[in-house]
Structure formats: structure tokens, C-alpha cells
Amino acid sequence: MQLDLEPGDFVINPKNKQWGIGQIQSVIKNKITVNFQNHGKQVLDANFVDLEKVKKNEY
């Protein structure tokens, strides 16, 4: 589980890079809601998806 992620952070899903950069909307236990540029809002299970934080100079 990724405890270092919080609402407002920008991330990518390495398994679905075509989704584009996403912004975390909420983190509730192991459920992370992310709004992706190219794929809309997704609710992801942190136990199965390793999101990568995007540094500010990368978006």
C-alpha cells in the first residue's frame, strides 16, 4: 500500500501510461481515486496498483 500519496499529488499508472497524468482526488484506506487526463476518474486498489508520483517539473 502506498502511504506517501495524498490528494492533490500527480501520478501515472505505469501499467497504463496511455491514461496520462492523473491527479489524486482522495485516498481512503486502500482505495485511491485518481482523475486521469485521458481516462477520466478511476478508483484504484493500492494493493494491486503501484502508482508513480510525478515530479512538478515533469507535468
DSSP file (Angstrom, degrees, kcal/mol; ACC not computed):
  #  RESIDUE AA STRUCTURE BP1 BP2  ACC     N-H-->O    O-->H-N    N-H-->O    O-->H-N    TCO  KAPPA ALPHA  PHI   PSI    X-CA   Y-CA   Z-CA
    1    1 A M              0   0    0      0, 0.0     2,-0.9     0, 0.0    46,-0.1   0.000 360.0 360.0 360.0 145.5    0.0    0.0    0.0
    2    2 A Q    >   +     0   0    0      1,-0.2     3,-0.7    28,-0.1    44,-0.1  -0.808 360.0 169.0-103.0 100.6    1.2    3.5   -0.8
    3    3 A L  T 3   +     0   0    0     -2,-0.9    -1,-0.2     1,-0.2     0, 0.0   0.574  68.9  71.2 -86.6  -9.1    1.0    5.7    2.2
    4    4 A D  T 3  S+     0   0    0      2,-0.0     2,-0.3     0, 0.0    -1,-0.2   0.446  79.4  94.2 -88.3   1.3    3.0    8.5    0.7
    5    5 A L    <   +     0   0    0     -3,-0.7     6,-0.0     4,-0.0     3,-0.0  -0.743  49.2 168.7 -96.1 141.4    0.2    9.5   -1.7
    6    6 A E    >   -     0   0    0     -2,-0.3     3,-2.2    20,-0.0    18,-0.3  -0.967  44.6 -70.4-145.6 160.4   -2.3   12.2   -0.8
    7    7 A P  T 3  S+     0   0    0      0, 0.0    18,-0.2     0, 0.0     3,-0.1  -0.215 118.1  32.0 -53.6 137.2   -5.0   14.3   -2.6
    8    8 A G  T 3  S+     0   0    0     16,-2.7    17,-0.1     1,-0.4     2,-0.1   0.088  87.5 126.0 100.9 -22.1   -3.5   16.8   -5.0
    9    9 A D    <   -     0   0    0     -3,-2.2    15,-2.8    14,-0.1     2,-0.4  -0.376  57.2-131.4 -67.6 148.2   -0.5   14.6   -5.9
   10   10 A F  E     +A   23   0A   0     44,-0.4    44,-3.1    13,-0.2     2,-0.3  -0.873  35.4 166.9-102.7 136.3    0.1   13.9   -9.6
   11   11 A V  E     -AB  22  53A   0     11,-2.9    11,-3.1    -2,-0.4     2,-0.3  -0.889  27.6-143.1-140.9 165.3    0.8   10.3  -10.6
   12   12 A I  E     - B   0  52A   0     40,-2.1    40,-2.6    -2,-0.3     9,-0.1  -0.953  20.9-129.6-126.0 154.8    1.0    7.9  -13.5
   13   13 A N    >   -     0   0    0      7,-0.4     3,-2.2     3,-0.4     6,-0.2  -0.902  17.2-155.9-100.4 105.5   -0.1    4.3  -13.6
   14   14 A P  G >  S+     0   0    0      0, 0.0     3,-0.6     0, 0.0    -1,-0.1   0.761  92.9  53.5 -56.8 -26.9    3.0    2.5  -15.0
   15   15 A K  G 3  S+     0   0    0      1,-0.2     3,-0.1    35,-0.1    36,-0.0   0.648 121.2  31.1 -81.7 -14.5    0.8   -0.4  -16.3
   16   16 A N  G X   +     0   0    0     -3,-2.2     3,-2.2     1,-0.1    -3,-0.4  -0.433  67.0 157.0-139.1  61.0   -1.5    2.1  -18.2
   17   17 A K  G X   +     0   0    0     -3,-0.6     3,-1.9     1,-0.3    -1,-0.1   0.765  68.4  72.1 -61.7 -25.0    0.8    5.0  -19.2
   18   18 A Q  G 3  S+     0   0    0      1,-0.3    -1,-0.3    -3,-0.1     3,-0.1   0.666  81.3  73.7 -65.7 -14.5   -1.7    5.9  -22.0
   19   19 A W  G <  S-     0   0    0     -3,-2.2    19,-2.7    -6,-0.2    20,-0.5   0.730  97.5-146.8 -67.5 -21.2   -4.1    7.1  -19.3
   20   20 A G    <   -     0   0    0     -3,-1.9    -7,-0.4    -4,-0.3     2,-0.3  -0.346  40.6 -23.2  84.5-169.3   -1.8   10.1  -19.0
   21   21 A I        -     0   0    0     -9,-0.1    16,-2.0    -3,-0.1     2,-0.3  -0.567  65.5-161.4 -78.5 138.9   -1.0   12.0  -15.8
   22   22 A G  E     -AC  11  36A   0    -11,-3.1   -11,-2.9    -2,-0.3     2,-0.5  -0.893  12.6-139.7-121.4 152.7   -3.6   11.8  -13.1
   23   23 A Q  E     -AC  10  35A   0     12,-2.0    12,-2.4    -2,-0.3     2,-0.3  -0.950  27.1-119.7-111.2 129.6   -4.4   13.9  -10.0
   24   24 A I  E     - C   0  34A   0    -15,-2.8   -16,-2.7    -2,-0.5    10,-0.3  -0.491  28.4-179.4 -69.1 128.4   -5.3   12.1   -6.8
   25   25 A Q  E     -     0   0A   0      8,-3.5     2,-0.3     1,-0.4     9,-0.2   0.809  64.7  -9.5 -95.1 -40.4   -8.8   13.1   -5.6
   26   26 A S  E     - C   0  33A   0      7,-1.3     7,-2.4   -20,-0.1     2,-0.4  -0.993  47.1-153.1-157.9 155.7   -9.0   11.0   -2.5
   27   27 A V  E     + C   0  32A   0     -2,-0.3     2,-0.5     5,-0.2     5,-0.2  -0.951  19.9 171.3-132.9 111.8   -7.2    8.3   -0.5
   28   28 A I  E >   - C   0  31A   0      3,-2.7     3,-2.6    -2,-0.4     2,-0.2  -0.945  65.1 -57.3-127.0 109.3   -9.5    6.2    1.7
   29   29 A K  T 3  S-     0   0    0     -2,-0.5    17,-0.0     1,-0.3     0, 0.0  -0.421 122.2 -17.8  53.5-117.4   -7.8    3.1    3.2
   30   30 A N  T 3  S+     0   0    0     -2,-0.2    16,-3.5    -3,-0.1     2,-0.6   0.338 117.2  98.1-100.0   8.2   -6.6    1.2    0.1
   31   31 A K  E <   -CD  28  45A   0     -3,-2.6    -3,-2.7    14,-0.2     2,-0.5  -0.861  51.1-172.4-100.7 122.7   -8.8    2.9   -2.4
   32   32 A I  E     -CD  27  44A   0     12,-3.0    12,-3.2    -2,-0.6     2,-0.6  -0.960  10.0-154.7-116.2 121.1   -7.2    5.8   -4.4
   33   33 A T  E     +CD  26  43A   0     -7,-2.4    -8,-3.5    -2,-0.5    -7,-1.3  -0.852  19.7 179.2 -96.8 124.0   -9.5    7.9   -6.6
   34   34 A V  E     -CD  24  42A   0      8,-2.9     8,-3.1    -2,-0.6     2,-0.8  -0.976  25.2-146.3-128.8 136.4   -7.5    9.5   -9.5
   35   35 A N  E     -CD  23  41A   0    -12,-2.4   -12,-2.0    -2,-0.4     6,-0.3  -0.895  25.1-160.4-102.6 106.6   -8.7   11.7  -12.3
   36   36 A F  E  >  -CD  22  40A   0      4,-2.7     4,-1.5    -2,-0.8     3,-0.3  -0.632  21.4-129.0 -91.2 145.4   -6.5   10.9  -15.4
   37   37 A Q  T  4 S+     0   0    0    -16,-2.0   -17,-0.2    -2,-0.3    -1,-0.1   0.899 106.7  23.9 -55.0 -46.1   -6.1   13.2  -18.4
   38   38 A N  T  4 S+     0   0    0    -19,-2.7    -1,-0.2     1,-0.1   -18,-0.2   0.388 131.3  37.0-107.1   1.9   -7.0   10.5  -21.0
   39   39 A H  T  4 S-     0   0    0    -20,-0.5    -2,-0.2    -3,-0.3    -1,-0.1   0.339  91.7-138.2-138.7   4.8   -9.1    8.1  -19.0
   40   40 A G  E  <  -D   36   0A   0     -4,-1.5    -4,-2.7   -21,-0.2     2,-0.3  -0.186  57.7  -7.7  70.2-161.3  -11.2   10.1  -16.5
   41   41 A K  E     +D   35   0A   0     -6,-0.3     2,-0.4    -4,-0.1    -6,-0.2  -0.556  65.3 179.4 -79.4 129.8  -11.9    9.2  -12.9
   42   42 A Q  E     -D   34   0A   0     -8,-3.1    -8,-2.9    -2,-0.3     2,-0.6  -0.987  23.2-146.7-129.9 138.9  -10.7    5.8  -11.7
   43   43 A V  E     -D   33   0A   0     -2,-0.4     2,-0.3   -10,-0.2   -10,-0.2  -0.935  28.5-170.3-104.0 116.4  -10.9    4.2   -8.3
   44   44 A L  E     -D   32   0A   0    -12,-3.2   -12,-3.0    -2,-0.6     2,-0.7  -0.817  24.1-128.0-113.3 146.6   -7.8    2.0   -7.9
   45   45 A D  E >>  -D   31   0A   0     -2,-0.3     3,-2.2   -14,-0.2     4,-1.4  -0.835  13.7-150.5 -92.8 116.1   -6.9   -0.6   -5.2
   46   46 A A  T 34 S+     0   0    0    -16,-3.5    -1,-0.1    -2,-0.7   -15,-0.1   0.672  93.3  67.1 -62.6 -17.3   -3.5    0.3   -3.8
   47   47 A N  T 34 S+     0   0    0    -17,-0.3    -1,-0.3     1,-0.2     3,-0.1   0.714 114.2  27.8 -73.7 -19.3   -2.9   -3.4   -3.1
   48   48 A F  T <4 S+     0   0    0     -3,-2.2     2,-0.4     1,-0.2    -2,-0.2   0.544 115.6  59.8-119.2 -12.3   -2.8   -4.1   -6.8
   49   49 A V     <  -     0   0    0     -4,-1.4     2,-0.8   -35,-0.0    -1,-0.2  -0.980  58.8-157.8-126.1 128.4   -1.6   -0.9   -8.5
   50   50 A D        -     0   0    0     -2,-0.4     2,-0.2    -3,-0.1   -35,-0.1  -0.843  18.4-161.8-103.8  96.8    1.7    0.9   -7.8
   51   51 A L        -     0   0    0     -2,-0.8     2,-0.5   -38,-0.1   -38,-0.2  -0.500   8.9-139.0 -75.9 145.9    1.2    4.5   -8.9
   52   52 A E  E     -B   12   0A   0    -40,-2.6   -40,-2.1    -2,-0.2     2,-0.1  -0.924  15.9-125.2-108.5 128.0    4.3    6.6   -9.5
   53   53 A K  E     -B   11   0A   0     -2,-0.5     2,-0.5   -42,-0.2   -42,-0.3  -0.433  20.7-138.2 -66.2 141.8    4.4   10.1   -8.3
   54   54 A V        -     0   0    0    -44,-3.1   -44,-0.4    -2,-0.1     5,-0.1  -0.908  17.5-125.3-104.8 128.0    5.2   12.7  -11.0
   55   55 A K    >   -     0   0    0     -2,-0.5     3,-2.5     1,-0.1     4,-0.3  -0.366  25.7-110.3 -70.3 152.8    7.6   15.4  -10.0
   56   56 A K  G >  S+     0   0    0      1,-0.3     3,-0.9     2,-0.2    -1,-0.1   0.792 117.3  55.1 -55.4 -32.6    6.4   19.0  -10.5
   57   57 A N  G 3  S+     0   0    0      1,-0.2    -1,-0.3     2,-0.2    -2,-0.1   0.457  98.4  65.3 -82.5   1.8    8.8   19.6  -13.4
   58   58 A E  G <         0   0    0     -3,-2.5    -1,-0.2     1,-0.1    -2,-0.2   0.446 360.0 360.0-102.1  -2.3    7.5   16.6  -15.3
   59   59 A Y    <         0   0    0     -3,-0.9    -2,-0.2    -4,-0.3    -1,-0.1   0.393 360.0 360.0-129.1 360.0    4.0   17.8  -16.0
